[in-house]
Amino acid sequence: MNASSGSSVSRTKPCHVLLITSYYSPILSAATHLMKDLAEGLVDGGCQVTVLTNRPANASALPPDDPRLAGHILRTRNPFLRRLGAPAKVCEYLWFIAFFLIRGLMVPKVDIIFVVSTPPLSGIPAALLARLKGAKLVYNLQDIFPDSAVVAGMLSSRGQAYRWLRKAEHFSYRVSDVVAAISTSFSEHVQRVVPGTVVATIPNWIDTDHVQPRVASEDPAITEFRQGGVFVVQYAGNMGFMQNLEVVLGAAACLKDHSDIRFVFIGDGNAKQNLLALARQQGLANCAFLPLQPLERVPSVYNACDLGVIPLKPGAAEIAVPSKTWNYLAAGRPVICCVEEESVLAGVVRESGSGVVVQPTDAEGLARLILEYHRSPERVLAEGRQGRDYVVKHLSRRIAIQSYLHTFQQLLGTPAGEM
């Protein structure tokens, strides 16, 4: 990334970052731990941070703010939060956008506005806020919209709505001072569609101190999450329209006579009820479904399996990079990714030696690979160690936070060490 400001200047006050994210601890989502880690890491790095986010539906579940952010996490009670269905989701997004625009205007002396790309196209209202505040805008690109809506089956790529949303996507990049993309393919996409956009490639990370390999004797919750399985294949995370969880049920159907192999699904989402119904219809007694777990139980969840599975619909791996993959690797568990061979995720799995790749819709192929791992405990251990080594070296929290601090320094023209 090249700095877009002029010469370096010395700062007398800490850089003030306004972090805008729909979901922040204790609300459960794929990005909860990322935004919490980022906010706390930026404070540790010398920044002042204010967070604008939604309030959990259960106000009693709201814990005290982290001492490093005490009084600087500002929340709205969003009446549409976590309701199912597209209309409710649109209302949730609009409510949150209205909140961060109005509340953001009241936050004094902001240097950088950091906004996550959920709600989709949130960079546009955030750019307006940045201009009004005289701040720089960093747009954190977590997925590529509206392509993600097309892959999820919620939007047609031939309609006028898609064309309008595509133009709005491009405008989001143009009005950003920096687009912080989570993969090289995302960065290449941005620079291809809007040449000249300043892009910083900073992958999502995993807190390798928080998620470490554990055994059941150290953590009784592991036994609970294994649901009685001798060899456990697990999916943990959002059960939405982008995830191709039907292929995992297909593999479970192929292996239902193997009584020692159990499939455990942990999470919630719009597709969960359909999956439950499908599992019942097929009589899949080898499948168990558990609710989404709080952040403090994440290490137990990802240690409660022998093999993790990451299923995405065809084409989804080009527009989304599931962070749950790094949780499995940090826990020392190998993964099978149901994605295209040429995708970024497939490349990471091959590079790290942490698992294998199968085509997104190949349930029989997935079942064969699961059997191979089941019959080779040495392979499970070896690939698990390799995955753990890879994330510690390349995808740790410390490395990512330093990358963001460096990006902010360049953006503001601030000498190193003076955030």
C-alpha positions as CSV (number, residue, x, y, z in Angstrom):
1,M,0.0,0.0,0.0
2,N,1.2,3.5,-0.8
3,A,0.5,6.3,1.6
4,S,-2.0,8.7,0.2
5,S,-1.0,11.6,2.4
6,G,1.9,14.0,2.2
7,S,5.1,14.2,4.3
8,S,5.3,12.5,7.6
9,V,4.1,14.6,10.6
10,S,4.6,14.1,14.3
11,R,1.4,13.6,16.3
12,T,0.8,15.0,19.7
13,K,-2.2,12.9,20.4
14,P,-2.9,9.2,19.7
15,C,-4.5,8.2,16.4
16,H,-8.3,8.0,17.0
17,V,-9.9,5.1,15.2
18,L,-13.7,4.9,14.9
19,L,-14.4,1.2,14.3
20,I,-17.8,0.5,12.8
21,T,-19.0,-3.1,12.9
22,S,-22.4,-4.7,13.1
23,Y,-21.3,-7.5,15.4
24,Y,-19.0,-7.1,18.4
25,S,-18.6,-9.2,21.5
26,P,-20.8,-10.7,23.0
27,I,-22.9,-10.9,19.8
28,L,-21.9,-14.2,18.1
29,S,-20.8,-14.1,14.5
30,A,-17.9,-15.1,12.3
31,A,-16.2,-11.8,12.7
32,T,-16.9,-11.2,16.5
33,H,-13.4,-12.3,17.6
34,L,-11.7,-10.4,14.8
35,M,-13.2,-7.0,15.7
36,K,-12.6,-7.6,19.4
37,D,-9.0,-8.5,18.7
38,L,-8.5,-5.6,16.4
39,A,-10.0,-3.0,18.8
40,E,-7.9,-4.3,21.7
41,G,-4.8,-4.7,19.6
42,L,-5.0,-1.2,18.2
43,V,-5.3,0.2,21.8
44,D,-2.3,-1.8,22.8
45,G,-0.5,-0.4,19.8
46,G,-1.0,3.2,21.0
47,C,-4.3,4.1,19.3
48,Q,-7.5,5.5,20.8
49,V,-10.4,3.4,19.6
50,T,-14.2,4.0,19.7
51,V,-16.5,1.1,18.6
52,L,-19.9,1.6,17.1
53,T,-21.9,-1.6,17.1
54,N,-25.3,-3.3,17.8
55,R,-26.4,-4.1,21.3
56,P,-27.3,-7.8,21.9
57,A,-31.0,-8.6,22.1
58,N,-30.5,-9.8,25.7
59,A,-29.2,-6.7,27.5
60,S,-28.4,-8.8,30.6
61,A,-25.8,-10.7,28.4
62,L,-23.8,-7.5,28.0
63,P,-20.5,-7.8,29.9
64,P,-18.5,-4.9,31.3
65,D,-16.4,-3.3,28.7
66,D,-12.8,-4.4,28.4
67,P,-10.7,-2.0,30.6
68,R,-8.8,-0.9,27.5
69,L,-12.1,0.3,25.9
70,A,-14.1,1.3,28.9
71,G,-16.7,3.8,27.9
72,H,-15.7,3.6,24.2
73,I,-18.0,0.9,23.0
74,L,-21.2,2.6,21.8
75,R,-24.2,0.4,21.0
76,T,-27.7,0.7,19.5
77,R,-30.6,-1.5,20.4
78,N,-31.5,-2.8,16.9
79,P,-35.0,-4.3,16.9
80,F,-34.3,-6.3,13.7
81,L,-31.1,-7.9,15.0
82,R,-30.9,-11.7,14.3
83,R,-34.4,-12.0,12.8
84,L,-34.5,-14.5,10.0
85,G,-35.4,-13.6,6.4
86,A,-34.2,-11.1,3.8
87,P,-36.6,-8.2,4.7
88,A,-35.6,-8.3,8.4
89,K,-31.9,-8.4,7.4
90,V,-32.3,-5.3,5.2
91,C,-34.1,-3.5,8.0
92,E,-31.3,-4.5,10.4
93,Y,-28.7,-3.1,8.1
94,L,-30.6,0.2,7.5
95,W,-31.1,0.7,11.2
96,F,-27.4,0.2,11.9
97,I,-26.3,2.5,9.1
98,A,-28.6,5.2,10.5
99,F,-27.1,4.7,13.9
100,F,-23.5,4.9,12.9
101,L,-24.1,8.0,10.8
102,I,-25.9,9.9,13.6
103,R,-23.8,8.6,16.5
104,G,-20.5,8.9,14.6
105,L,-21.1,12.6,14.1
106,M,-21.0,13.0,17.9
107,V,-17.6,11.3,18.3
108,P,-14.9,14.0,18.5
109,K,-11.7,14.3,16.6
110,V,-11.6,11.1,14.6
111,D,-8.6,10.4,12.4
112,I,-9.5,7.1,10.8
113,I,-12.9,5.5,10.2
114,F,-12.6,1.7,9.9
115,V,-15.8,0.1,8.6
116,V,-16.5,-3.6,7.9
117,S,-18.2,-4.5,4.6
118,T,-21.2,-5.8,6.6
119,P,-23.7,-4.3,6.0
120,P,-23.0,-4.6,2.3
121,L,-21.9,-1.3,0.7
122,S,-21.5,0.3,4.2
123,G,-18.5,2.0,2.8
124,I,-20.7,4.6,1.1
125,P,-22.4,6.0,4.2
126,A,-19.1,5.6,6.1
127,A,-17.4,7.7,3.4
128,L,-20.0,10.5,4.0
129,L,-19.3,10.3,7.7
130,A,-15.5,10.4,7.0
131,R,-15.8,13.5,4.9
132,L,-18.0,15.3,7.5
133,K,-15.4,14.4,10.2
134,G,-12.3,15.1,8.1
135,A,-11.2,11.6,8.6
136,K,-9.6,8.9,6.4
137,L,-11.7,5.9,5.5
138,V,-10.5,2.3,5.6
139,Y,-13.0,-0.1,4.1
140,N,-12.5,-3.7,5.4
141,L,-13.5,-6.0,2.5
142,Q,-14.7,-9.3,4.1
143,D,-16.7,-10.5,1.1
144,I,-17.5,-9.3,-2.4
145,F,-21.0,-8.1,-2.7
146,P,-23.3,-8.4,-4.7
147,D,-21.6,-11.6,-6.0
148,S,-22.1,-13.2,-2.6
149,A,-25.8,-12.6,-2.8
150,V,-25.9,-14.2,-6.3
151,V,-24.0,-17.3,-5.1
152,A,-26.3,-17.6,-2.1
153,G,-29.3,-17.6,-4.5
154,M,-30.7,-14.3,-3.2
155,L,-30.1,-12.3,-6.3
156,S,-30.0,-12.8,-10.1
157,S,-26.9,-11.6,-11.9
158,R,-29.1,-10.7,-14.9
159,G,-31.4,-8.2,-13.1
160,Q,-31.3,-4.5,-12.9
161,A,-30.8,-4.7,-9.1
162,Y,-27.6,-6.6,-9.6
163,R,-26.3,-3.9,-12.0
164,W,-27.1,-1.1,-9.6
165,L,-25.5,-2.9,-6.7
166,R,-22.4,-3.6,-8.8
167,K,-22.0,0.1,-9.5
168,A,-22.5,0.9,-5.8
169,E,-19.8,-1.7,-5.0
170,H,-17.4,0.0,-7.3
171,F,-18.3,3.4,-5.8
172,S,-17.5,2.0,-2.3
173,Y,-13.9,1.4,-3.5
174,R,-13.6,4.8,-5.1
175,V,-14.6,6.7,-2.0
176,S,-12.3,4.7,0.3
177,D,-8.8,6.0,1.2
178,V,-7.7,2.4,1.6
179,V,-9.5,-0.9,0.9
180,A,-8.2,-3.5,3.4
181,A,-8.9,-6.8,1.7
182,I,-8.6,-10.2,3.4
183,S,-7.1,-12.1,0.5
184,T,-4.9,-11.5,-2.6
185,S,-7.9,-12.5,-4.8
186,F,-10.0,-9.8,-3.2
187,S,-7.2,-7.2,-3.7
188,E,-6.9,-8.2,-7.4
189,H,-10.6,-7.9,-7.8
190,V,-10.7,-4.4,-6.4
191,Q,-7.8,-3.2,-8.5
192,R,-9.2,-4.8,-11.6
193,V,-12.7,-3.2,-11.3
194,V,-11.5,0.2,-10.0
195,P,-7.9,0.7,-11.2
196,G,-5.8,3.0,-8.9
197,T,-7.6,2.0,-5.7
198,V,-5.2,1.9,-2.8
199,V,-5.4,-1.7,-1.4
200,A,-3.8,-3.3,1.6
201,T,-4.0,-7.1,1.7
202,I,-4.3,-8.2,5.4
203,P,-5.7,-11.7,5.9
204,N,-8.1,-12.5,8.7
205,W,-6.2,-14.0,11.6
206,I,-6.6,-16.4,14.5
207,D,-5.5,-15.7,18.1
208,T,-3.1,-18.6,18.4
209,D,-2.8,-18.1,22.1
210,H,-6.6,-18.4,22.6
211,V,-7.1,-21.3,20.3
212,Q,-4.5,-24.1,21.0
213,P,-4.5,-27.9,20.7
214,R,-6.3,-29.4,23.7
215,V,-7.4,-32.9,24.8
216,A,-10.5,-33.9,26.7
217,S,-8.6,-34.5,29.9
218,E,-7.7,-30.8,29.9
219,D,-11.1,-29.6,28.8
220,P,-14.3,-31.5,29.7
221,A,-16.4,-29.5,27.2
222,I,-14.6,-31.3,24.4
223,T,-16.4,-34.5,25.4
224,E,-19.7,-32.7,25.4
225,F,-19.2,-31.3,21.9
226,R,-18.0,-34.6,20.5
227,Q,-21.5,-36.0,21.0
228,G,-20.3,-39.5,21.7
229,G,-18.4,-39.9,18.4
230,V,-15.2,-42.0,18.2
231,F,-14.1,-40.2,15.0
232,V,-15.8,-36.8,14.7
233,V,-16.2,-34.8,11.5
234,Q,-17.3,-31.2,12.4
235,Y,-18.7,-28.1,10.8
236,A,-18.8,-25.1,13.2
237,G,-20.0,-21.6,12.1
238,N,-22.7,-19.9,10.2
239,M,-25.3,-22.2,8.6
240,G,-26.3,-19.8,5.8
241,F,-26.9,-19.8,2.0
242,M,-23.3,-19.6,1.1
243,Q,-22.3,-22.7,3.0
244,N,-23.0,-25.9,1.0
245,L,-23.8,-28.0,4.1
246,E,-26.0,-30.4,2.0
247,V,-22.8,-31.9,0.7
248,V,-21.7,-32.8,4.2
249,L,-25.1,-34.4,4.8
250,G,-24.6,-36.3,1.6
251,A,-21.3,-37.6,2.9
252,A,-22.9,-38.5,6.2
253,A,-25.5,-40.5,4.2
254,C,-22.7,-42.4,2.4
255,L,-21.1,-43.3,5.8
256,K,-24.2,-43.9,7.9
257,D,-23.2,-47.6,8.3
258,H,-19.9,-46.6,10.0
259,S,-21.2,-46.3,13.5
260,D,-17.9,-44.9,14.9
261,I,-18.0,-41.9,12.5
262,R,-20.1,-39.0,13.8
263,F,-20.9,-35.7,12.1
264,V,-21.4,-32.7,14.4
265,F,-22.8,-29.4,13.2
266,I,-22.3,-26.4,15.6
267,G,-23.9,-23.0,14.8
268,D,-27.1,-21.3,13.6
269,G,-28.3,-19.5,10.5
270,N,-31.0,-19.3,7.8
271,A,-30.3,-22.7,6.4
272,K,-30.3,-24.7,9.7
273,Q,-33.9,-25.7,9.8
274,N,-33.8,-27.1,6.3
275,L,-30.7,-29.0,7.2
276,L,-32.4,-30.5,10.3
277,A,-35.4,-31.5,8.2
278,L,-33.2,-33.1,5.5
279,A,-31.2,-35.1,8.2
280,R,-34.5,-36.4,9.6
281,Q,-35.9,-37.3,6.2
282,Q,-32.8,-39.3,5.4
283,G,-32.6,-40.9,8.9
284,L,-29.1,-39.7,9.6
285,A,-28.7,-40.8,13.2
286,N,-24.9,-40.2,12.7
287,C,-25.5,-36.4,12.7
288,A,-25.9,-34.0,15.7
289,F,-26.8,-30.3,15.6
290,L,-25.7,-27.9,18.4
291,P,-26.3,-24.2,18.8
292,L,-23.7,-21.5,18.2
293,Q,-21.3,-21.2,21.1
294,P,-20.0,-18.2,23.0
295,L,-16.5,-16.8,22.3
296,E,-15.0,-18.3,25.4
297,R,-16.0,-21.8,24.3
298,V,-14.4,-21.5,20.8
299,P,-11.2,-23.4,21.7
300,S,-13.3,-26.3,23.1
301,V,-15.5,-26.4,19.9
302,Y,-12.6,-26.6,17.5
303,N,-10.7,-29.2,19.6
304,A,-13.8,-31.4,19.8
305,C,-13.2,-33.1,16.4
306,D,-10.7,-35.2,14.5
307,L,-11.4,-33.5,11.2
308,G,-12.9,-30.1,10.2
309,V,-14.9,-29.6,7.0
310,I,-15.3,-26.3,5.2
311,P,-18.1,-26.6,2.5
312,L,-18.9,-23.7,0.2
313,K,-21.3,-23.4,-2.7
314,P,-19.7,-23.4,-6.2
315,G,-18.1,-20.1,-6.8
316,A,-18.3,-19.0,-3.2
317,A,-14.6,-19.5,-2.5
318,E,-13.7,-16.7,-4.9
319,I,-15.8,-14.2,-2.9
320,A,-15.4,-15.4,0.7
321,V,-12.6,-16.8,2.8
322,P,-14.1,-18.6,5.9
323,S,-12.1,-17.6,9.0
324,K,-13.3,-20.8,10.7
325,T,-10.6,-22.6,8.7
326,W,-7.9,-20.9,10.8
327,N,-9.6,-22.0,14.0
328,Y,-9.3,-25.7,13.0
329,L,-5.6,-25.2,12.0
330,A,-4.9,-23.4,15.3
331,A,-6.4,-26.3,17.2
332,G,-4.2,-28.7,15.3
333,R,-7.0,-30.3,13.3
334,P,-6.8,-31.0,9.6
335,V,-9.5,-29.8,7.2
336,I,-11.3,-30.9,4.1
337,C,-12.3,-27.9,2.0
338,C,-15.2,-28.4,-0.4
339,V,-14.0,-25.7,-2.8
340,E,-12.6,-25.3,-6.3
341,E,-9.0,-26.3,-6.8
342,E,-8.0,-22.9,-8.1
343,S,-9.4,-20.9,-5.2
344,V,-7.3,-19.0,-2.6
345,L,-8.5,-21.3,0.2
346,A,-7.4,-24.4,-1.7
347,G,-4.0,-22.8,-2.2
348,V,-3.6,-22.1,1.5
349,V,-4.6,-25.7,2.4
350,R,-2.0,-27.1,-0.1
351,E,0.7,-24.7,1.0
352,S,0.2,-25.4,4.7
353,G,-0.1,-29.2,4.3
354,S,-3.1,-29.0,6.6
355,G,-5.6,-31.0,4.7
356,V,-7.1,-31.7,1.3
357,V,-9.6,-30.2,-1.2
358,V,-12.6,-31.8,-2.9
359,Q,-15.0,-30.3,-5.4
360,P,-17.9,-28.4,-3.8
361,T,-20.7,-30.8,-4.7
362,D,-18.8,-34.1,-4.5
363,A,-20.5,-35.8,-1.5
364,E,-19.1,-39.3,-2.4
365,G,-15.6,-37.8,-2.8
366,L,-15.9,-36.1,0.6
367,A,-17.0,-39.4,2.2
368,R,-14.0,-41.3,0.6
369,L,-11.6,-38.7,2.0
370,I,-13.2,-38.9,5.5
371,L,-12.7,-42.6,5.5
372,E,-9.0,-42.1,4.5
373,Y,-8.5,-39.9,7.5
374,H,-10.4,-42.2,9.8
375,R,-8.1,-45.1,8.8
376,S,-4.9,-43.0,9.2
377,P,-4.6,-41.4,12.7
378,E,-1.0,-40.7,12.0
379,R,-2.0,-38.5,9.0
380,V,-4.6,-36.7,11.2
381,L,-1.9,-35.8,13.7
382,A,0.8,-34.9,11.1
383,E,-1.5,-32.6,9.1
384,G,-2.8,-31.1,12.3
385,R,0.7,-30.1,13.4
386,Q,1.5,-28.7,10.0
387,G,-1.7,-26.5,10.1
388,R,-0.9,-25.2,13.6
389,D,2.7,-24.3,12.5
390,Y,1.3,-22.5,9.5
391,V,-1.1,-20.2,11.3
392,V,1.4,-19.4,14.0
393,K,3.9,-18.3,11.3
394,H,1.5,-16.6,8.9
395,L,-1.9,-15.8,10.4
396,S,-1.4,-14.9,14.0
397,R,-3.2,-12.0,15.7
398,R,0.1,-10.2,16.3
399,I,1.1,-10.1,12.7
400,A,-2.3,-8.9,11.5
401,I,-2.5,-6.1,14.1
402,Q,1.0,-4.9,13.2
403,S,-0.1,-4.8,9.5
404,Y,-3.1,-2.6,10.4
405,L,-1.0,-0.3,12.5
406,H,1.5,0.0,9.6
407,T,-1.3,0.7,7.2
408,F,-2.8,3.5,9.4
409,Q,0.7,5.0,9.8
410,Q,1.2,5.2,6.1
411,L,-2.3,6.6,5.6
412,L,-1.8,9.4,8.1
413,G,1.9,10.0,7.2
414,T,2.8,9.2,10.8
415,P,6.4,8.0,11.7
416,A,6.7,4.5,13.0
417,G,6.0,4.3,16.7
418,E,4.0,7.5,16.8
419,M,0.4,6.3,16.6
